[in-house]
Amino acid sequence: MQTYDFIVVGSGSAGSVVADKLSASGRFSVLVLEAGGTDRRFYVQMPLGYGKTFFDPVVNWNYKAEPDPGLAGNADHWPRGKLLGGSSSINAMVFIRGAREDFDAWAAAGNPGWSYDDLLPSFKAMEDNAAGADRWRGVGGPLHVTDCSRAVHPLTKRYLAAAEQAGLPFNPDFNGASQEGVGVYQITTKNGRRMSAARAFLRPAMKRGNVRVE
């Protein structure tokens, strides 16, 4: 019977990264268990396809939240990915980190190493940001990040201008010094295709002889 040093349950954002990291040295064998199917589907790879995958039972568990009295008893639709890459293969591809204050609160609660400044080197190391490297952004990592700021629709420009007139500060980079304000999101795509956790982390790991996905 085949044995493995590590078994990773689920190939979502966390599972894909864990499988990549555990197998990188070549010393350990890794089995990844995934209930869903392949991510090599047209509507998964095409960024605009998330409008379809949000409801497609082939790639989506289509969970429902509990009935909400504030919604006249209706239950929210709760899409979760059922394929390689998990929800990173069906989401809207918005790339935005958590707020600095949240991470700092974790550290202050007695979790050393979890402050924003502690984690920033890891944030930068994992990304390949098309906007280039600076104090906040990284290049050369496995996860490609697209800067959309130069490709916005004219109506979007009008919206941004109106927001500034209303007193909201313009934010050129929501992954920079502050997450407050109005601006344009960065997204996880590369060459017009979705850059999911599976594409960035798991599929490169699958090329190693010590990783198996079932």
N, C-alpha and C positions, 0 to 999 in steps of 0.2 A: 504493500500500500504506500502510495506517495505521501510523504510528510513535508511540512514546511516550517520554517522558523517563525514566520508571522502569517496570520490570516487577517486580512483587512475586509471588513464587512461594509460593502457599499463603495461605489466609485465616484461619489460626488466630489465637491470641492475639497473637503477634508481628506477623503479616502484617496483621491488621486495624488495629492501632495504627500500623504503618509507613505503610499506605495513607492513613490519616486524616491523619497528620502531614505527609506529602509533598504532599498535595493541598490542605492548609488554606489556603495563600496564594493559590491559584488560578493560580500561575505555571507549574506543572508538570502534565503529563498523566501519569496513572498507570493501568497495566493490572494487574489482579490475576488470577492464574491459580489456579483451584481445581479439583481433580480430582473433588470430591464435588458433591452437589446442594444444594438449598435447606435452610435451617434452619427454614423455616416449616412445621413438622410438629407435630402435637398432642403427641406424646410428647417432643419436644425442648423445646417451650415450657412444658409442664407440669412443675414441679419434680420430682414423684415419678416422672416418666417415665424418669429415668436408669436405673432398674432394668431397663427394656426396652432402652434405647439402648446399654447396656453390651455387648450381644451382637447387636444388629441390624446385619446386614451392609450394609444400605442406607446407614447413617450411620456405620459403624464399620469400620475396617480389620481389627479382630480379630487383631492380631498375637499370636504366641506366642513366649515367651522360649525360650532353650536348655533342654533337659532338665536338671533339677536333681537331683543324687544325694541331696540332703537332702530331696527330695520324692518319693522312691522312683522317680526317673526321670521324673516328670511335669514338664510345662512350664507356667509361669505364663501365665495369660491377660493380655494387654497391650492394653487398649482404647485406640484413638486415633481421634479424630473424622475423618470423611470427609464433610464438609459445610461450609457457610459458618460461620465461627467455630471450626472445628477442634474440638479436644478441649474447649474452653470451652462447646461446645454439647451435650456429652454427659456432662460430669463431675458431681460431687456438689455443685458450687457453693460449696464452702467457701472463704471469703475470709480468707486469712492470709498475711502477709508472711514473708519469710525472717527468720532470727534476726539480730539486730544484729551478733553476733560474726562471722557469715559475711561480711557486707558489709565490716566493719572489717578483716577478714583480707585481703580483696581489695585494699583501699587500702594496707594495710601491705606487701603483696607488690609494690608499685610501680605501683598503678593509681589515681592521684589522681582525685578526683571520685566515687569509688565507695564511700565510707564510708556508714554508715547515716545520719549527720547530713546528708551531702551529698545523699542520695537522698530524704530525708523530705519535702522540699517537693514533689517529683514524685509521691510516693505520695499525698500529701494532695490535690494538684491533680487527680488522675485520678478521685477517688471522690466520691460523693454519699452520705454515710453518714447513715442514718436516725437514728442515735444522736446526731447533732449534731457540730459542730466543737469541737475542743479542741486541745491541744498535739500530739496524735498523729493525729487524724482530720480529714478535710476534707469540705466540702459544696460543691455546685454543679458538681462534675465530671461526666463522662459515664457513669461506672460506678456504678450505684446499689447500695448495700450495705444489707441488711436486718439489723436488730438483733433476734435471736430470744430475748433473755434474758427477756422478759415473756410468752413463749408456750410455755414448756416443759411437758412432761407431768409429772404428779405423781411418776411413777417416776423421771424425770430428776432432780427435786429431791431424792429420796431417795438417788440415786446420788451427787449432788454432796455431800450431807451426809456420806455414808459415806466419800467420798474425803477430805474435810476431817478427819474423825475419824481417818483412817489417816495423817494428817500431811501431806497434800498441800495447799499453799496455794490458796485460791480466787483465780482470776484473772478479773476482770470484763471484760477486753478483751485478747484475744490479739494485737491489733495495737497495743497500748499500750506501756507502758514495758518489759514483760517478756512472754515467751511461755511461761514456766514456770507450772505449776500446773494446776488443773482448772477448767473453766468451760464456757460455751456459745459455739459458733462463730457468727460472722457469716456470712451467705451472700449471694451475688450474685443477688438476685431483685428484682422491682419489680411491685407490684400482683398478686402471685400468679403471676408468670411469670418464667422464667429470664432473667437479664440476662447474656447471653454477650458475648464480645468483638465478635461481629458486630453484635449489637443496640446495643451501647454506642458502638462506634467505626466499624465498616465501613458499616453501613446509613446513618447520617447522612452519611458521606463519599460514598456512592453517589448522593446527591441532588445532588451537585455535577456540573457538566457535564464536569469533567476526570478523572473516575474511571469506569473500566469494569471489570466482572467477567466473566470467561469461564471 
